[in-house]
Amino acid sequence: MASDRYNTQILLPEPTLRRLPWYLSYIDILAADGVATVSSTRIARALSVDASQIAKDLSFLNIKGKTRIGYDVEDLRRALTSFLGFRTAHNAFICGVGSLGEALIRDRGLSNYGLNIVAGFDVKPRLIGTEICHVPIFHPDDMKARQSACQASIGILTVPVRQAQDVADNMVAAGIKAIWNFTPYRVRVRDGIVLANTSIYAHLAIIYNRLNSIGGGALK
């Protein structure tokens, strides 16, 4: 059973933190299907993660299963959701409202995980003053004023590579505390700023490389 007390300030090893959302997604499926309990072995089979690793990961949250019964699905679901911060709303800005930036604004599913995109920023005159899914688009010069009004803590970076570092610097200057970087450029931030890089291009390179290794490369 999950403990009612777990420290949300625990700094988990990054590999563990990356696996926890996998567990939550699977637990959500089980809960929707009316499953009451689940063993680490069942989770392991579904997600191809060693059962002992799952037990170790969940132990960081003080979540323990019962012998021959496993974990209570609802307790586990609540604990994971709370620990991961998905129950807490976080306002975010998105800088760069091109195809990727617009797609993220339109992805309303992010709000299910506590991420509320409250404003977008772009230098294109045709975008400034418009809205996408009720999210207003501003010029980057307005970021500091909007941050003061919206109390956004997260900045999502989807600008062209050449502008990535400058825009990241502007985000920090405006009061943004965490940057989710979708560009292939490795931006630098000062100490005290959270930075997460999600390079779809790096993952694409991995896919291409693995395809080539099994003889399933590009079309001829």
NORGI-V80549 format. One record per residue. N is the residue number from 1. RES is the residue in one small letter. SS is DSSP state (H for helix, E for strand, L for the rest). PHI is phi in degrees with one decimal (none if undefined). OMEGA is omega in whole degrees, -180 to 180 (NA if undefined). Layout:
n=N res=RES ss=SS phi=PHI omega=OMEGA
n=N res=RES ss=SS phi=PHI omega=OMEGA
//
This chain:
n=1 res=m ss=L phi=none omega=179
n=2 res=a ss=E phi=-75.5 omega=176
n=3 res=s ss=L phi=-74.1 omega=177
n=4 res=d ss=L phi=-76.5 omega=-178
n=5 res=r ss=L phi=-123.9 omega=174
n=6 res=y ss=L phi=-143.3 omega=-172
n=7 res=n ss=L phi=-84.0 omega=180
n=8 res=t ss=L phi=-74.1 omega=179
n=9 res=q ss=L phi=-94.2 omega=179
n=10 res=i ss=L phi=-59.5 omega=176
n=11 res=l ss=L phi=-93.9 omega=-177
n=12 res=l ss=L phi=-77.7 omega=170
n=13 res=p ss=L phi=-57.9 omega=-175
n=14 res=e ss=H phi=-58.4 omega=178
n=15 res=p ss=H phi=-59.0 omega=177
n=16 res=t ss=H phi=-63.9 omega=-179
n=17 res=l ss=H phi=-63.1 omega=178
n=18 res=r ss=H phi=-71.7 omega=-179
n=19 res=r ss=H phi=-81.7 omega=-175
n=20 res=l ss=H phi=-56.6 omega=177
n=21 res=p ss=H phi=-63.7 omega=175
n=22 res=w ss=H phi=-62.0 omega=-179
n=23 res=y ss=H phi=-61.6 omega=-178
n=24 res=l ss=H phi=-62.9 omega=-180
n=25 res=s ss=H phi=-60.4 omega=180
n=26 res=y ss=H phi=-69.1 omega=179
n=27 res=i ss=H phi=-63.8 omega=177
n=28 res=d ss=H phi=-59.9 omega=178
n=29 res=i ss=H phi=-63.7 omega=180
n=30 res=l ss=H phi=-62.5 omega=180
n=31 res=a ss=H phi=-62.2 omega=179
n=32 res=a ss=H phi=-64.4 omega=180
n=33 res=d ss=L phi=-87.7 omega=178
n=34 res=g ss=L phi=81.5 omega=179
n=35 res=v ss=L phi=-76.0 omega=-175
n=36 res=a ss=L phi=-91.6 omega=-179
n=37 res=t ss=E phi=-135.2 omega=180
n=38 res=v ss=E phi=-148.2 omega=178
n=39 res=s ss=L phi=-92.0 omega=176
n=40 res=s ss=H phi=-64.6 omega=178
n=41 res=t ss=H phi=-64.7 omega=179
n=42 res=r ss=H phi=-67.1 omega=177
n=43 res=i ss=H phi=-61.9 omega=-179
n=44 res=a ss=H phi=-60.9 omega=180
n=45 res=r ss=H phi=-64.3 omega=-177
n=46 res=a ss=H phi=-71.4 omega=-171
n=47 res=l ss=H phi=-111.0 omega=-179
n=48 res=s ss=L phi=57.8 omega=174
n=49 res=v ss=L phi=-122.0 omega=-179
n=50 res=d ss=L phi=-58.5 omega=-177
n=51 res=a ss=H phi=-60.1 omega=179
n=52 res=s ss=H phi=-67.3 omega=178
n=53 res=q ss=H phi=-68.5 omega=178
n=54 res=i ss=H phi=-61.5 omega=179
n=55 res=a ss=H phi=-61.1 omega=179
n=56 res=k ss=H phi=-65.9 omega=179
n=57 res=d ss=H phi=-59.0 omega=-177
n=58 res=l ss=H phi=-70.8 omega=179
n=59 res=s ss=H phi=-66.2 omega=177
n=60 res=f ss=L phi=-62.2 omega=-179
n=61 res=l ss=L phi=-97.8 omega=-176
n=62 res=n ss=L phi=60.1 omega=177
n=63 res=i ss=E phi=-102.7 omega=-179
n=64 res=k ss=L phi=-128.1 omega=177
n=65 res=g ss=L phi=-85.0 omega=177
n=66 res=k ss=E phi=-99.8 omega=180
n=67 res=t ss=L phi=-56.2 omega=178
n=68 res=r ss=L phi=64.7 omega=178
n=69 res=i ss=L phi=-118.8 omega=-179
n=70 res=g ss=E phi=98.5 omega=-177
n=71 res=y ss=E phi=-98.5 omega=171
n=72 res=d ss=E phi=-71.2 omega=-173
n=73 res=v ss=H phi=-61.0 omega=-178
n=74 res=e ss=H phi=-67.9 omega=177
n=75 res=d ss=H phi=-62.0 omega=-179
n=76 res=l ss=H phi=-65.5 omega=179
n=77 res=r ss=H phi=-63.8 omega=-180
n=78 res=r ss=H phi=-64.7 omega=-177
n=79 res=a ss=H phi=-65.0 omega=180
n=80 res=l ss=H phi=-64.8 omega=-179
n=81 res=t ss=H phi=-60.6 omega=-179
n=82 res=s ss=H phi=-68.5 omega=-178
n=83 res=f ss=H phi=-61.9 omega=-178
n=84 res=l ss=L phi=-75.0 omega=178
n=85 res=g ss=L phi=83.3 omega=-176
n=86 res=f ss=L phi=-74.9 omega=177
n=87 res=r ss=L phi=-90.5 omega=-177
n=88 res=t ss=L phi=-102.1 omega=-179
n=89 res=a ss=L phi=-74.9 omega=176
n=90 res=h ss=E phi=-127.4 omega=178
n=91 res=n ss=E phi=-77.4 omega=-177
n=92 res=a ss=E phi=-139.0 omega=171
n=93 res=f ss=E phi=-104.6 omega=173
n=94 res=i ss=E phi=-122.2 omega=-177
n=95 res=c ss=E phi=-109.7 omega=-175
n=96 res=g ss=L phi=107.9 omega=-175
n=97 res=v ss=L phi=-102.6 omega=172
n=98 res=g ss=L phi=-86.9 omega=-176
n=99 res=s ss=H phi=-63.1 omega=180
n=100 res=l ss=H phi=-70.6 omega=180
n=101 res=g ss=H phi=-59.9 omega=178
n=102 res=e ss=H phi=-63.2 omega=-180
n=103 res=a ss=H phi=-62.1 omega=179
n=104 res=l ss=H phi=-67.5 omega=177
n=105 res=i ss=H phi=-63.3 omega=-178
n=106 res=r ss=H phi=-75.3 omega=179
n=107 res=d ss=L phi=-78.7 omega=-177
n=108 res=r ss=H phi=-69.4 omega=178
n=109 res=g ss=H phi=-62.9 omega=179
n=110 res=l ss=H phi=-59.6 omega=-180
n=111 res=s ss=H phi=-66.3 omega=176
n=112 res=n ss=H phi=-66.8 omega=179
n=113 res=y ss=H phi=-109.3 omega=172
n=114 res=g ss=L phi=86.3 omega=-179
n=115 res=l ss=E phi=-100.2 omega=180
n=116 res=n ss=E phi=-109.8 omega=176
n=117 res=i ss=E phi=-79.4 omega=-172
n=118 res=v ss=E phi=-103.1 omega=178
n=119 res=a ss=E phi=-163.2 omega=174
n=120 res=g ss=E phi=-117.8 omega=-179
n=121 res=f ss=E phi=-135.0 omega=-179
n=122 res=d ss=L phi=-157.0 omega=-180
n=123 res=v ss=L phi=-93.6 omega=-178
n=124 res=k ss=L phi=-71.9 omega=-179
n=125 res=p ss=L phi=-57.0 omega=-178
n=126 res=r ss=L phi=-68.2 omega=-179
n=127 res=l ss=L phi=-95.5 omega=-176
n=128 res=i ss=L phi=-62.6 omega=-179
n=129 res=g ss=L phi=90.8 omega=179
n=130 res=t ss=L phi=-97.6 omega=177
n=131 res=e ss=E phi=-132.9 omega=172
n=132 res=i ss=E phi=-125.3 omega=-177
n=133 res=c ss=L phi=52.1 omega=178
n=134 res=h ss=L phi=70.5 omega=175
n=135 res=v ss=E phi=-96.1 omega=-177
n=136 res=p ss=E phi=-72.9 omega=-180
n=137 res=i ss=E phi=-110.8 omega=-177
n=138 res=f ss=E phi=-122.1 omega=171
n=139 res=h ss=L phi=-76.5 omega=180
n=140 res=p ss=H phi=-55.0 omega=178
n=141 res=d ss=H phi=-62.3 omega=-178
n=142 res=d ss=H phi=-91.3 omega=-172
n=143 res=m ss=H phi=-62.8 omega=-177
n=144 res=k ss=H phi=-62.5 omega=179
n=145 res=a ss=H phi=-65.6 omega=179
n=146 res=r ss=H phi=-68.9 omega=179
n=147 res=q ss=H phi=-66.0 omega=178
n=148 res=s ss=H phi=-62.7 omega=-179
n=149 res=a ss=H phi=-79.6 omega=-173
n=150 res=c ss=H phi=-98.8 omega=-177
n=151 res=q ss=L phi=54.6 omega=177
n=152 res=a ss=L phi=-75.7 omega=180
n=153 res=s ss=L phi=-107.5 omega=-175
n=154 res=i ss=E phi=-119.4 omega=175
n=155 res=g ss=E phi=-117.4 omega=180
n=156 res=i ss=E phi=-101.7 omega=-172
n=157 res=l ss=E phi=-103.0 omega=-179
n=158 res=t ss=L phi=-133.6 omega=-178
n=159 res=v ss=L phi=-92.8 omega=173
n=160 res=p ss=L phi=-59.4 omega=-174
n=161 res=v ss=H phi=-54.2 omega=-176
n=162 res=r ss=H phi=-61.3 omega=-178
n=163 res=q ss=H phi=-96.5 omega=-170
n=164 res=a ss=H phi=-57.4 omega=-176
n=165 res=q ss=H phi=-66.6 omega=-180
n=166 res=d ss=H phi=-61.6 omega=-179
n=167 res=v ss=H phi=-68.4 omega=177
n=168 res=a ss=H phi=-60.6 omega=178
n=169 res=d ss=H phi=-62.2 omega=179
n=170 res=n ss=H phi=-65.4 omega=177
n=171 res=m ss=H phi=-58.8 omega=-179
n=172 res=v ss=H phi=-63.2 omega=179
n=173 res=a ss=H phi=-63.2 omega=-180
n=174 res=a ss=H phi=-79.8 omega=178
n=175 res=g ss=L phi=110.7 omega=177
n=176 res=i ss=L phi=-69.6 omega=-176
n=177 res=k ss=L phi=-103.2 omega=-180
n=178 res=a ss=E phi=-145.1 omega=-180
n=179 res=i ss=E phi=-122.9 omega=175
n=180 res=w ss=E phi=-103.5 omega=-171
n=181 res=n ss=E phi=-95.0 omega=177
n=182 res=f ss=L phi=-97.9 omega=-179
n=183 res=t ss=L phi=-84.4 omega=176
n=184 res=p ss=L phi=-78.5 omega=180
n=185 res=y ss=L phi=-88.6 omega=-180
n=186 res=r ss=L phi=-85.7 omega=-179
n=187 res=v ss=L phi=-70.1 omega=178
n=188 res=r ss=L phi=-111.1 omega=177
n=189 res=v ss=L phi=-133.8 omega=-180
n=190 res=r ss=L phi=-74.6 omega=176
n=191 res=d ss=L phi=-58.0 omega=179
n=192 res=g ss=L phi=96.3 omega=177
n=193 res=i ss=L phi=-105.2 omega=179
n=194 res=v ss=E phi=-80.5 omega=180
n=195 res=l ss=E phi=-130.3 omega=174
n=196 res=a ss=E phi=-126.6 omega=-180
n=197 res=n ss=E phi=-101.8 omega=176
n=198 res=t ss=L phi=-122.0 omega=-176
n=199 res=s ss=L phi=-93.4 omega=178
n=200 res=i ss=H phi=-65.8 omega=180
n=201 res=y ss=H phi=-71.5 omega=178
n=202 res=a ss=H phi=-64.4 omega=179
n=203 res=h ss=H phi=-68.1 omega=177
n=204 res=l ss=H phi=-65.2 omega=178
n=205 res=a ss=H phi=-61.9 omega=178
n=206 res=i ss=H phi=-63.9 omega=180
n=207 res=i ss=H phi=-61.1 omega=-180
n=208 res=y ss=H phi=-60.2 omega=-178
n=209 res=n ss=H phi=-62.8 omega=-180
n=210 res=r ss=H phi=-68.6 omega=177
n=211 res=l ss=H phi=-61.8 omega=180
n=212 res=n ss=H phi=-62.3 omega=-178
n=213 res=s ss=H phi=-69.2 omega=179
n=214 res=i ss=L phi=-106.4 omega=177
n=215 res=g ss=L phi=76.0 omega=-180
n=216 res=g ss=L phi=-118.4 omega=-173
n=217 res=g ss=L phi=-77.0 omega=-173
n=218 res=a ss=L phi=-66.0 omega=176
n=219 res=l ss=L phi=-65.9 omega=-179
n=220 res=k ss=L phi=-109.9 omega=NA
//
